[in-house]
Amino acid sequence: MAAEFRNTADTYTAGARTLPQRYLTSPEIFAAEQQRIFAARWVCAAHVHELAEPGAFVLREVAGESLILVRGADGGVHCHYNVCRHRGSRMCERESGRFTGAIRCPYHSWTYELDGRLRAAPHMDGVPGFDHAGIALRSAQVGIWEGLVFVNVGREPTPFESAFAPLLGKFARWNLPLLRAARRIDYDVAANWKLLFENFSECYHCPGVHPALAKLTPYNKAENDLSEGPFLGGFMPIRSGGSITTSGNACALPLGALDAEEQGRVYYYSNFPNLLLSLHPDYAMVHTLWPRAPAQTTVRCEWLFHPDAFGRADFRPDDAVGFCDVTNRQDWHVCELNQQGVASRAYEPGPYSPRESIAAAFDREYLRAMCD
């Protein structure tokens, strides 16, 4: 199957036309994506605010693997496979919570330190050859960039520092590691995950799909500064120096010491394969994409604000959440229509507009990843 993807990348002019149907509907290609992309790339799994204190954990599924991300007693973030080293039982069922000092398997009470080392294994002391010190939970690699926690379940992943070198320091003024979430919404979208990426990557659709958004930020003024590779995006101006909210005004304290130019822009960046990041002057919006099937994706959206904004009289997070929730649902609707259309026997790849250059760049990165 690798040859098929390589031949497609060689002969198909991604960036001129949309992806062929099989990439958006095929169960075989969806399964290959899980191994070639989601089991090999750095996947955004959480924000550090979810792991604020020792023992705090979240459960995530990456490439079919259940993973426990936990803040250790040492202050570090660890990622363990949710598999007991005794008989392989799943240990954790809750999506999030806090371990009281250790991770305990509910089956036979094998217990592990937060960093994965075996603490206790009842009635195993007399077992010949049992190496208590040599047993630990299997772990996946962890990397943290601007407060976002990434995991990689690959056997020999590209070192995190190397993979993220192009972004180091780029968004430091937005104080992303310090931000706190005011709201989270999970959306179930009946569309292929790649259609959501492509939708996020262009505003060619904005006048017709998002009339309220088009009044706040002119769709034809977008500029891109990352236009090739796994990190893509740029910015759009905000009218009247306000914000992307229902009122059109800022709803919280500025995220950081932004200059005048940055205060008048909204920045949209995608990080292959599952992060969509929107940076506004007064809030950040983080989308993570979790493919479930060829035509089913869960999108988790969080709205993050400066920690000092909470409790202030001028803090109006619903002004941002309400506006963006409507915008999200408009996007998901057209993506679902897109999925229905590409599944038709009448579909064939269509030409991209020059205003869809980032969507075309995403296709190129996707095909490269499928050829690796």
C-alpha positions as CSV (number, residue, x, y, z in Angstrom):
1,M,0.0,0.0,0.0
2,A,2.9,2.4,0.5
3,A,3.6,2.3,-3.2
4,E,0.1,3.3,-3.9
5,F,0.5,6.5,-1.8
6,R,3.9,7.2,-3.3
7,N,2.5,6.9,-6.8
8,T,-0.4,9.1,-5.9
9,A,2.0,11.8,-4.6
10,D,4.2,11.6,-7.7
11,T,1.4,11.7,-10.3
12,Y,-1.4,13.6,-8.6
13,T,-0.9,17.4,-8.5
14,A,-2.1,18.1,-5.0
15,G,-2.4,21.9,-4.6
16,A,-4.1,22.2,-8.0
17,R,-7.0,19.9,-7.3
18,T,-8.7,18.4,-4.3
19,L,-8.0,14.9,-3.0
20,P,-9.3,11.9,-4.8
21,Q,-12.4,10.2,-3.3
22,R,-10.6,7.2,-1.8
23,Y,-8.7,9.4,0.6
24,L,-11.9,10.7,2.1
25,T,-14.0,7.5,2.2
26,S,-11.9,4.4,2.2
27,P,-11.7,2.3,5.4
28,E,-8.4,0.8,4.2
29,I,-6.9,4.3,3.8
30,F,-8.3,5.4,7.2
31,A,-6.6,2.4,8.8
32,A,-3.4,3.2,7.1
33,E,-3.6,6.9,8.3
34,Q,-3.8,5.6,11.9
35,Q,-0.5,3.8,11.5
36,R,1.4,6.1,9.1
37,I,0.3,9.4,10.6
38,F,-1.3,9.2,14.1
39,A,1.0,6.4,15.3
40,A,4.1,8.2,13.9
41,R,3.6,11.9,14.4
42,W,3.4,14.2,17.4
43,V,-0.3,14.4,18.3
44,C,-1.7,17.2,20.5
45,A,-3.3,15.6,23.5
46,A,-4.0,18.3,26.1
47,H,-3.1,21.6,27.6
48,V,-1.1,21.8,30.8
49,H,-4.0,23.4,32.7
50,E,-5.6,20.0,32.7
51,L,-2.5,18.6,34.4
52,A,-1.9,21.4,36.9
53,E,-1.0,19.3,40.0
54,P,0.7,16.0,40.8
55,G,-1.7,13.1,40.2
56,A,-3.9,15.0,37.7
57,F,-4.5,12.9,34.7
58,V,-6.4,12.8,31.4
59,L,-7.2,9.8,29.2
60,R,-6.7,10.0,25.5
61,E,-6.9,7.5,22.5
62,V,-4.2,7.9,19.9
63,A,-3.9,5.5,17.0
64,G,-6.2,3.0,18.8
65,E,-4.1,3.1,22.0
66,S,-5.6,4.2,25.3
67,L,-3.0,6.5,27.0
68,I,-2.8,8.0,30.5
69,L,-1.3,11.5,30.7
70,V,-0.4,12.3,34.2
71,R,1.5,15.0,36.2
72,G,4.2,13.2,38.2
73,A,5.4,13.9,41.7
74,D,8.5,15.1,40.0
75,G,6.5,17.9,38.2
76,G,7.0,16.3,34.8
77,V,4.2,15.1,32.5
78,H,4.3,11.3,31.8
79,C,2.3,9.3,29.2
80,H,1.6,5.6,30.0
81,Y,-0.2,3.0,28.0
82,N,-3.4,2.1,29.9
83,V,-2.3,-1.5,30.2
84,C,-1.3,-3.2,33.4
85,R,1.9,-5.2,33.3
86,H,0.3,-8.2,35.1
87,R,-2.5,-9.5,32.8
88,G,-2.9,-6.5,30.5
89,S,-6.1,-5.0,32.0
90,R,-7.1,-1.5,31.4
91,M,-6.4,0.4,34.6
92,C,-8.2,3.8,34.1
93,E,-11.7,4.3,32.9
94,R,-12.4,7.9,33.7
95,E,-11.6,10.6,31.1
96,S,-9.9,12.8,33.7
97,G,-9.3,13.1,37.4
98,R,-6.6,12.9,40.0
99,F,-4.7,9.8,41.2
100,T,-4.0,9.9,45.0
101,G,-0.3,9.3,44.7
102,A,-0.4,6.1,42.6
103,I,-2.0,4.3,39.7
104,R,-3.8,1.2,40.8
105,C,-5.1,-1.6,38.5
106,P,-8.6,-2.5,39.6
107,Y,-8.2,-6.2,38.6
108,H,-5.5,-7.5,40.9
109,S,-4.3,-4.3,42.6
110,W,-0.9,-4.0,41.0
111,T,0.0,-0.4,41.8
112,Y,2.4,2.0,40.0
113,E,4.1,5.2,40.8
114,L,3.0,8.2,38.8
115,D,6.2,7.9,36.7
116,G,5.2,4.3,35.9
117,R,7.5,2.4,38.2
118,L,5.9,-0.6,39.9
119,R,5.2,0.1,43.6
120,A,3.3,-3.0,44.7
121,A,2.3,-6.4,43.3
122,P,0.4,-8.4,45.9
123,H,1.5,-12.0,46.5
124,M,4.3,-11.9,43.9
125,D,7.3,-11.9,46.3
126,G,7.6,-15.7,46.1
127,V,7.4,-16.0,42.4
128,P,10.8,-17.2,41.0
129,G,12.5,-14.7,38.8
130,F,10.0,-11.9,39.5
131,D,11.9,-8.7,39.0
132,H,10.0,-6.0,40.9
133,A,12.5,-3.3,40.0
134,G,12.5,-4.2,36.3
135,I,8.8,-3.8,35.8
136,A,7.2,-0.5,34.8
137,L,4.3,0.7,32.7
138,R,5.0,1.0,29.1
139,S,5.3,4.7,28.2
140,A,5.0,6.9,25.1
141,Q,7.1,10.0,24.4
142,V,5.9,13.4,25.6
143,G,6.7,16.9,24.4
144,I,5.4,20.2,25.5
145,W,5.3,23.3,23.3
146,E,3.7,26.6,24.5
147,G,1.7,24.7,27.1
148,L,0.3,22.2,24.7
149,V,1.1,18.5,25.5
150,F,2.0,16.3,22.6
151,V,2.5,12.5,22.6
152,N,4.1,10.1,20.1
153,V,3.5,6.4,20.1
154,G,6.0,5.7,17.4
155,R,9.0,3.4,18.0
156,E,11.6,5.9,16.7
157,P,9.8,9.3,16.6
158,T,11.5,12.4,15.3
159,P,12.9,14.2,18.4
160,F,10.3,16.7,19.6
161,E,12.8,19.6,19.8
162,S,13.7,19.0,16.2
163,A,10.1,18.6,14.9
164,F,9.0,21.8,16.6
165,A,12.1,23.9,15.9
166,P,10.4,26.1,13.3
167,L,7.9,27.3,15.9
168,L,10.2,27.9,18.9
169,G,9.4,31.4,20.3
170,K,6.9,32.2,17.6
171,F,3.9,32.7,19.9
172,A,5.7,33.4,23.2
173,R,3.9,36.8,23.7
174,W,0.5,35.1,23.9
175,N,1.4,33.4,27.2
176,L,-0.2,30.1,26.1
177,P,1.3,28.0,28.9
178,L,-0.3,30.2,31.5
179,L,-3.8,30.3,30.1
180,R,-6.9,28.7,31.7
181,A,-9.9,27.2,30.0
182,A,-13.3,28.8,30.5
183,R,-15.3,26.4,28.3
184,R,-14.9,23.2,26.4
185,I,-17.3,21.8,23.8
186,D,-16.9,18.4,22.0
187,Y,-18.5,18.2,18.6
188,D,-19.2,15.0,16.7
189,V,-18.9,15.8,13.0
190,A,-20.0,13.4,10.2
191,A,-17.0,14.2,8.0
192,N,-13.5,13.0,7.3
193,W,-10.8,14.7,9.5
194,K,-9.0,16.1,6.4
195,L,-12.0,18.0,5.3
196,L,-12.0,19.8,8.7
197,F,-8.4,20.7,8.3
198,E,-9.0,22.0,4.8
199,N,-12.0,24.0,6.0
200,F,-9.9,25.7,8.7
201,S,-7.2,26.5,6.2
202,E,-9.1,28.9,4.1
203,C,-11.7,31.7,4.3
204,Y,-12.8,31.5,0.7
205,H,-16.0,30.1,2.2
206,C,-16.5,32.8,4.8
207,P,-18.7,35.4,3.0
208,G,-21.4,32.7,2.3
209,V,-21.0,30.5,5.4
210,H,-20.0,33.0,8.1
211,P,-21.7,36.4,7.3
212,A,-21.3,37.5,10.9
213,L,-17.6,36.7,10.9
214,A,-17.1,38.4,7.6
215,K,-18.3,41.6,9.2
216,L,-15.6,41.5,11.8
217,T,-12.6,40.3,9.7
218,P,-12.3,40.8,5.9
219,Y,-11.8,37.4,4.3
220,N,-9.8,38.8,1.4
221,K,-7.1,40.3,3.6
222,A,-5.6,37.1,4.9
223,E,-1.8,36.7,4.8
224,N,0.1,33.5,5.4
225,D,3.6,33.2,6.8
226,L,3.8,29.4,7.1
227,S,2.9,28.0,3.7
228,E,4.6,24.6,3.5
229,G,5.2,21.6,5.7
230,P,3.4,20.4,8.9
231,F,2.9,24.0,10.3
232,L,0.6,26.2,8.2
233,G,-1.2,29.5,8.6
234,G,-1.1,33.2,9.0
235,F,-3.4,36.1,10.1
236,M,-6.4,38.2,9.2
237,P,-7.1,41.8,10.4
238,I,-9.9,42.5,12.9
239,R,-12.1,45.4,12.0
240,S,-12.1,48.4,14.4
241,G,-9.5,47.0,16.7
242,G,-12.0,44.8,18.5
243,S,-12.2,41.0,18.7
244,I,-14.0,38.0,17.2
245,T,-17.0,38.1,19.6
246,T,-20.7,38.5,19.4
247,S,-20.4,42.1,20.5
248,G,-17.3,42.8,18.3
249,N,-15.5,44.0,21.4
250,A,-12.8,42.5,23.6
251,C,-14.3,40.1,26.2
252,A,-11.2,39.7,28.5
253,L,-7.8,41.0,29.4
254,P,-5.2,40.8,26.6
255,L,-3.4,37.4,26.5
256,G,0.0,39.1,26.7
257,A,2.1,42.1,25.9
258,L,1.0,42.2,22.2
259,D,2.0,45.1,20.0
260,A,-0.5,47.3,18.2
261,E,-0.3,45.2,15.0
262,E,-0.9,41.9,16.9
263,Q,-3.8,43.5,18.8
264,G,-5.5,44.1,15.5
265,R,-5.2,40.6,14.1
266,V,-6.5,37.0,14.6
267,Y,-3.9,34.3,13.9
268,Y,-4.9,30.9,12.5
269,Y,-2.4,28.0,12.5
270,S,-2.7,24.3,11.9
271,N,-0.3,21.7,13.2
272,F,-0.4,18.4,11.4
273,P,-2.0,16.1,12.2
274,N,-4.6,17.2,14.7
275,L,-4.2,20.8,16.1
276,L,-6.0,23.9,14.9
277,L,-4.9,27.0,16.9
278,S,-6.6,30.4,16.8
279,L,-5.0,33.3,18.6
280,H,-7.1,36.4,19.3
281,P,-5.9,39.4,21.3
282,D,-8.1,38.4,24.3
283,Y,-8.5,34.6,24.0
284,A,-7.0,31.5,22.3
285,M,-9.1,28.8,20.8
286,V,-7.7,25.3,20.6
287,H,-9.3,22.6,18.4
288,T,-8.0,19.0,18.5
289,L,-9.2,16.6,15.9
290,W,-9.8,12.9,16.8
291,P,-10.7,10.7,13.7
292,R,-13.2,7.9,14.6
293,A,-14.0,6.6,11.1
294,P,-13.6,7.6,7.5
295,A,-16.6,9.9,7.8
296,Q,-16.6,10.6,11.6
297,T,-14.4,13.0,13.6
298,T,-14.7,14.3,17.2
299,V,-13.5,17.9,17.5
300,R,-12.7,19.1,21.0
301,C,-12.7,22.9,21.3
302,E,-11.4,24.9,24.3
303,W,-11.5,28.6,24.9
304,L,-8.5,29.8,26.9
305,F,-8.1,33.1,28.7
306,H,-5.5,35.0,30.8
307,P,-5.7,33.7,34.3
308,D,-6.0,37.2,35.7
309,A,-9.2,37.7,33.6
310,F,-11.2,35.3,35.7
311,G,-13.4,37.0,38.4
312,R,-13.1,40.5,36.8
313,A,-16.3,42.4,36.1
314,D,-15.3,42.9,32.5
315,F,-14.7,39.2,31.9
316,R,-17.3,38.0,29.4
317,P,-16.2,34.6,28.0
318,D,-19.6,33.8,26.6
319,D,-19.2,36.7,24.2
320,A,-16.4,34.7,22.5
321,V,-17.8,31.2,23.1
322,G,-21.2,32.0,21.8
323,F,-19.9,33.6,18.6
324,C,-17.3,30.8,17.9
325,D,-19.8,28.0,18.7
326,V,-22.1,29.3,16.0
327,T,-19.2,29.7,13.6
328,N,-18.0,26.1,14.4
329,R,-21.4,24.7,13.8
330,Q,-21.6,26.5,10.4
331,D,-18.2,25.0,9.5
332,W,-19.2,21.5,10.7
333,H,-22.4,21.6,8.6
334,V,-20.6,22.5,5.4
335,C,-18.0,19.9,6.1
336,E,-20.7,17.3,6.5
337,L,-22.2,18.4,3.2
338,N,-18.8,18.2,1.7
339,Q,-18.4,14.6,3.0
340,Q,-21.8,13.6,1.5
341,G,-20.8,15.0,-1.8
342,V,-17.3,13.4,-2.1
343,A,-18.9,10.0,-1.4
344,S,-21.0,10.3,-4.6
345,R,-20.1,8.5,-7.8
346,A,-20.4,11.9,-9.4
347,Y,-17.4,13.4,-7.4
348,E,-14.1,14.0,-9.0
349,P,-11.3,16.2,-7.7
350,G,-12.0,19.9,-8.4
351,P,-9.7,22.9,-8.8
352,Y,-8.5,24.9,-5.8
353,S,-8.8,28.6,-5.8
354,P,-5.7,30.8,-5.2
355,R,-7.5,31.6,-1.8
356,E,-7.2,27.9,-0.9
357,S,-3.4,27.7,-1.1
358,I,-3.0,26.5,2.5
359,A,-5.6,23.8,2.0
360,A,-3.6,22.6,-1.0
361,A,-0.4,22.7,1.1
362,F,-2.1,20.5,3.7
363,D,-2.9,18.0,1.0
364,R,0.8,17.9,0.0
365,E,1.9,17.4,3.6
366,Y,-0.7,14.7,4.0
367,L,0.5,12.8,0.9
368,R,4.1,13.1,2.0
369,A,3.2,11.6,5.4
370,M,1.4,8.7,3.8
371,C,4.5,8.0,1.7
372,D,6.9,7.9,4.7
